[in-house]
Amino acid sequence: METKKKILIVEDEKNIAMTMQYNLKKEGYDAEIAGDGGLGLTRALSGEFDLILLDIMLPVMDGFTVCEHVRQHSQVPIIFVTAREDEKDKIFGLDTGADDYVTKPFSYKELMSRIRANIRRSSHETVQKKPAASAEPVTIGALTIDSERYLVTKNGEPIELSKKDYDFLAFLAANLGKAFSREELLEEVWGYEGGFYGDIRNVDVTVCRLREKIEDDTSKPAYLMTKRGVGYYLRRP
């Protein structure tokens, strides 16, 4: 019999937390609630969970800080579930290492789709681990993408990227010159399926964040390009 996946809900609003727990249990998950950021961090670091649903505005310790601390020790999938929908918050939240960002109010059907996608992707990565040792680094202009070390450098200098940033860039590098729509990128990089794409601006936020890190001039990108009416692609400058 397959072991139930365990999810940690870090949420201080009791009614929201209990509703989330009820819906997760209906879907066959084990779900535990932590009512503040300090307790959430302690439980998250126990290593017992397959995914964390994390609010931002929390007592004791905010969600951004919790996420940063968790990422120092674990790559467990983290989804921010918050009322804060400002794009700057999304960029900062994803920069701290979160895998996704869902704004309240949300559809539980959509949230469950995102949970399944992140757990599935994380489980696949655990099985596959790293690419074969024979995989050669890919050089595109001044950028080098080393798939064995999950490392990107520019002119030989390492660029600090989140796991999502790396996955996004590596996917486009493997399909150099080919433009993908936001929906296609959500399927290929985020692993979403069934039409529950949620906020497709998550793709735009990722592109914005990546350009800040790999481009010399974000107003005139040389690598990460937009094809009007289609989507995004990576090119060799």
C-alpha positions as CSV (number, residue, x, y, z in Angstrom):
1,M,0.0,0.0,0.0
2,E,1.4,3.4,-1.0
3,T,2.4,5.7,1.9
4,K,0.4,8.9,2.0
5,K,2.2,12.1,1.1
6,K,2.6,14.4,4.0
7,I,1.9,18.2,3.7
8,L,2.7,20.9,6.2
9,I,0.4,23.8,6.3
10,V,2.0,26.9,7.9
11,E,-1.0,29.3,8.4
12,D,-2.0,31.4,11.4
13,E,-5.7,31.9,10.4
14,K,-7.3,28.9,12.0
15,N,-10.3,28.6,9.7
16,I,-8.2,28.8,6.6
17,A,-5.7,26.2,7.9
18,M,-8.5,23.8,9.0
19,T,-10.3,24.1,5.6
20,M,-7.0,23.4,3.8
21,Q,-6.3,20.4,6.0
22,Y,-9.9,19.1,5.4
23,N,-9.5,19.4,1.6
24,L,-6.1,17.8,1.6
25,K,-7.3,14.8,3.7
26,K,-10.2,14.4,1.3
27,E,-7.6,14.1,-1.5
28,G,-5.7,11.4,0.4
29,Y,-2.9,13.4,1.9
30,D,-1.7,13.6,5.5
31,A,-1.8,17.2,6.6
32,E,-0.4,18.9,9.7
33,I,-0.9,22.5,10.7
34,A,1.7,24.9,12.2
35,G,0.1,28.2,13.5
36,D,3.2,30.4,13.4
37,G,6.5,30.7,11.5
38,G,8.7,29.5,14.3
39,L,6.8,26.3,14.7
40,G,6.5,26.0,11.0
41,L,10.3,26.2,10.5
42,T,10.9,23.6,13.3
43,R,8.4,21.2,11.7
44,A,9.7,21.8,8.2
45,L,13.2,21.0,9.2
46,S,12.1,17.6,10.6
47,G,12.3,16.3,7.1
48,E,9.0,14.5,7.4
49,F,7.1,16.4,4.7
50,D,6.7,16.0,1.0
51,L,5.5,19.6,0.4
52,I,4.9,22.8,2.5
53,L,2.1,25.3,2.0
54,L,3.4,28.5,3.5
55,D,1.7,31.8,4.3
56,I,3.8,35.0,4.3
57,M,2.3,37.1,7.1
58,L,2.9,34.9,10.1
59,P,3.5,35.6,13.8
60,V,7.0,34.9,15.3
61,M,8.7,34.5,11.8
62,D,7.4,35.6,8.4
63,G,7.1,33.1,5.5
64,F,10.0,34.6,3.5
65,T,12.4,34.0,6.4
66,V,11.0,30.5,7.0
67,C,11.5,29.7,3.3
68,E,15.1,31.0,3.3
69,H,16.0,28.8,6.3
70,V,14.4,25.7,4.9
71,R,16.3,26.1,1.6
72,Q,19.6,26.0,3.5
73,H,18.8,22.4,4.4
74,S,16.2,21.0,2.1
75,Q,14.7,21.1,-1.4
76,V,11.2,20.1,-0.3
77,P,8.6,21.8,-2.6
78,I,7.3,25.0,-1.1
79,I,4.2,26.8,-2.3
80,F,3.4,30.3,-0.9
81,V,-0.3,30.6,-0.2
82,T,-0.9,34.3,0.6
83,A,-3.1,37.3,0.2
84,R,-0.1,39.4,-0.8
85,E,-0.4,39.6,-4.6
86,D,2.1,42.4,-5.4
87,E,4.5,41.4,-8.1
88,K,7.5,42.5,-5.9
89,D,6.3,40.0,-3.3
90,K,6.1,37.3,-5.9
91,I,9.6,38.0,-7.1
92,F,11.0,38.1,-3.6
93,G,9.1,35.0,-2.6
94,L,10.4,33.0,-5.6
95,D,13.9,34.4,-4.9
96,T,13.9,32.9,-1.4
97,G,13.5,29.5,-3.1
98,A,9.8,28.9,-3.2
99,D,8.6,26.7,-6.1
100,D,5.2,28.4,-6.6
101,Y,3.1,31.3,-5.4
102,V,-0.7,31.1,-5.0
103,T,-2.8,34.2,-4.0
104,K,-5.9,34.1,-1.9
105,P,-8.7,33.6,-2.6
106,F,-7.9,30.5,-4.7
107,S,-9.7,27.5,-6.2
108,Y,-9.0,24.3,-4.2
109,K,-9.1,22.4,-7.5
110,E,-6.3,24.5,-8.8
111,L,-4.4,24.3,-5.6
112,M,-4.6,20.5,-5.6
113,S,-3.4,20.5,-9.2
114,R,-0.3,22.5,-8.2
115,I,0.4,20.3,-5.2
116,R,0.3,17.2,-7.3
117,A,2.5,18.7,-9.9
118,N,5.2,19.8,-7.4
119,I,5.2,16.5,-5.5
120,R,5.3,14.6,-8.8
121,R,8.2,16.7,-10.0
122,S,10.1,16.5,-6.7
123,S,9.6,12.7,-6.6
124,H,10.9,12.3,-10.2
125,E,13.9,14.4,-9.3
126,T,14.6,12.2,-6.3
127,V,14.5,9.1,-8.4
128,Q,16.5,10.6,-11.3
129,K,18.9,12.6,-9.1
130,K,21.5,14.2,-11.3
131,P,22.0,13.8,-15.0
132,A,24.6,11.3,-16.2
133,A,28.1,12.3,-15.4
134,S,28.9,12.4,-19.2
135,A,26.6,15.4,-19.7
136,E,28.7,18.2,-21.1
137,P,28.2,21.8,-20.0
138,V,26.4,23.9,-22.6
139,T,27.9,27.3,-23.5
140,I,25.7,30.0,-25.0
141,G,27.6,33.3,-25.4
142,A,29.1,34.2,-22.1
143,L,26.8,31.8,-20.2
144,T,27.7,28.2,-19.3
145,I,25.1,25.8,-18.0
146,D,26.5,22.8,-16.2
147,S,23.7,20.3,-15.8
148,E,25.8,18.0,-13.6
149,R,26.5,20.6,-11.0
150,Y,23.2,22.6,-11.5
151,L,25.5,25.6,-12.0
152,V,25.3,28.6,-14.3
153,T,28.2,30.9,-14.9
154,K,28.6,34.1,-16.8
155,N,32.1,34.9,-18.0
156,G,33.3,32.2,-15.6
157,E,31.5,33.8,-12.5
158,P,28.8,31.7,-10.8
159,I,25.3,33.2,-11.0
160,E,23.1,32.5,-7.9
161,L,19.9,30.9,-9.2
162,S,17.0,29.2,-7.4
163,K,16.1,25.7,-8.5
164,K,13.2,27.0,-10.5
165,D,15.4,29.6,-12.3
166,Y,17.8,26.9,-13.2
167,D,15.2,24.5,-14.5
168,F,13.6,27.3,-16.6
169,L,16.9,28.4,-18.1
170,A,18.1,24.8,-18.7
171,F,14.9,23.9,-20.5
172,L,15.1,26.9,-22.8
173,A,18.8,26.1,-23.4
174,A,18.0,22.6,-24.4
175,N,15.5,24.0,-26.9
176,L,17.7,26.9,-28.1
177,G,15.8,29.3,-30.4
178,K,12.4,27.7,-29.9
179,A,9.7,30.0,-28.4
180,F,7.3,28.5,-25.8
181,S,4.0,30.0,-24.6
182,R,3.5,30.7,-20.9
183,E,1.1,27.7,-20.8
184,E,3.7,25.4,-22.4
185,L,6.3,26.6,-19.9
186,L,4.0,25.9,-17.0
187,E,3.5,22.4,-18.3
188,E,7.2,21.7,-19.1
189,V,9.0,23.4,-16.2
190,W,6.4,23.6,-13.5
191,G,4.8,20.3,-14.4
192,Y,1.2,21.6,-14.4
193,E,-1.4,19.8,-16.5
194,G,-5.1,19.6,-17.1
195,G,-5.5,23.3,-17.8
196,F,-5.0,24.4,-14.2
197,Y,-2.3,26.9,-14.9
198,G,-3.2,29.3,-12.2
199,D,-1.5,32.7,-12.5
200,I,0.5,32.6,-15.7
201,R,2.3,35.7,-14.5
202,N,4.5,33.4,-12.5
203,V,6.3,32.8,-15.8
204,D,6.7,36.5,-16.4
205,V,8.1,36.9,-12.9
206,T,10.6,34.2,-13.5
207,V,11.7,35.8,-16.8
208,C,12.0,39.2,-15.1
209,R,14.1,37.7,-12.3
210,L,16.4,35.7,-14.7
211,R,17.0,38.7,-16.9
212,E,18.2,40.6,-13.8
213,K,20.8,37.9,-13.3
214,I,22.0,37.0,-16.8
215,E,21.5,40.1,-18.9
216,D,23.9,43.1,-19.1
217,D,21.0,45.4,-19.9
218,T,17.5,44.2,-18.9
219,S,15.9,46.8,-21.2
220,K,17.8,45.2,-24.2
221,P,18.1,41.5,-23.5
222,A,20.6,39.5,-25.4
223,Y,19.7,36.0,-24.2
224,L,16.2,35.6,-22.9
225,M,13.9,36.9,-25.6
226,T,10.2,37.6,-26.0
227,K,8.5,36.6,-29.3
228,R,5.5,38.8,-29.5
229,G,2.2,36.8,-29.5
230,V,4.1,33.5,-28.8
231,G,6.2,33.5,-25.7
232,Y,9.8,33.3,-24.5
233,Y,12.9,31.7,-26.0
234,L,16.7,31.6,-25.4
235,R,19.1,32.6,-28.1
236,R,22.8,32.7,-28.7
237,P,23.8,36.4,-28.8
